[in-house]
Amino acid sequence: MHILLTGGTGLMGRSLCRQWSAEGHRLTVWSRSPGRVPGLCGNSVRGIGRLEELDGETLDAVVNLAGAPIADRPWTRKRKALLWASRITLTEQLVGWLQTRLQRPRVLISGSAVGWYGDGGERELHEDMGPVGGDFASQLCGAWEDSARRAEELGMRVVLLRSGVVLAPDGGFLQRLLPVFRLGLGGPIGNGRQWLPWVHIADQVALIDFLLRREDAQGPYNACAPKPVRNGEFARALGRVLHRPALLPAPAFALRLGLGELAGLLLGGQRAVPRRLCEAGFVFRFTDLDAALADLLGGDRIIKDAA
């Protein structure tokens, strides 16, 4: 297939490029820095700076994963505008360009997040439910999904990925936590009781590939492991794998003071389950958090055991 990716130089995009390139697919990444694409995604991956560079070429699928990191810094007015533009404005531009094409790809897989639901408290959240909260993250994901769904009017199959926290050894959530936890200074966020939906990056790649190939897959899918854990459980599991204590909490009041509105994203949570993926027959390789972390951080464990 000829697959167009946005966000192709990010954590997930690079992993997908490696797998799909190895399988012989033709990959094009729409990027603000197209010259960097081959170095980041593989020599066979083409980078383009304008969608019009694909005019006249056959395209089989679009995977839309672009979006500035949501939890990297406080949500100032300027930051909110960037988060909105990098998701909704970009997706609107993408769908608008697809509308002009005579030949359209069969499927659009577009990013979203379990934040679509808002802070779910103790509710188990599945795809047949509506949002239960109305914070900025929920509004952002809602508008992101709405902009992608416009491709359905073009006769395309649209899949919406409501991702949990993607665990990878070389980026994302774990990369931010590891320096603190390796020093023995890690711990839960707030009271640690909020739910944390997670997914091993190998399963995230596999489920995206599964949904790409499954012709009857459309609509929202919770892209997270079947067993979400509480934040405190996650901290203890990471401490066990690293052979470090995980007892120092990040107090809620300090987070609210330092991060403002963003603190609500960290202190809330979603007990999301991948009901539709499991019903479709997708089998997760990693359903146990300890096993997933051990697989991702095996090098840390070997070093500590040898010491």
Secondary structure as UniProt FT lines:
FT   STRAND          2..6
FT   TURN            8..9
FT   HELIX           11..22
FT   TURN            23..24
FT   STRAND          26..30
FT   HELIX           34..36
FT   HELIX           37..41
FT   TURN            43..44
FT   STRAND          46..48
FT   HELIX           51..54
FT   TURN            55..56
FT   STRAND          61..64
FT   HELIX           77..84
FT   HELIX           85..89
FT   HELIX           90..100
FT   STRAND          107..113
FT   HELIX           114..117
FT   TURN            121..122
FT   STRAND          124..125
FT   TURN            127..128
FT   HELIX           136..149
FT   HELIX           150..154
FT   STRAND          157..163
FT   STRAND          165..168
FT   TURN            169..170
FT   HELIX           172..182
FT   TURN            183..184
FT   TURN            190..191
FT   STRAND          195..196
FT   STRAND          198..200
FT   HELIX           201..213
FT   TURN            215..216
FT   STRAND          219..223
FT   STRAND          229..230
FT   HELIX           231..242
FT   HELIX           252..259
FT   HELIX           260..262
FT   HELIX           263..267
FT   STRAND          271..272
FT   HELIX           275..280
FT   HELIX           289..296
FT   HELIX           298..306
//
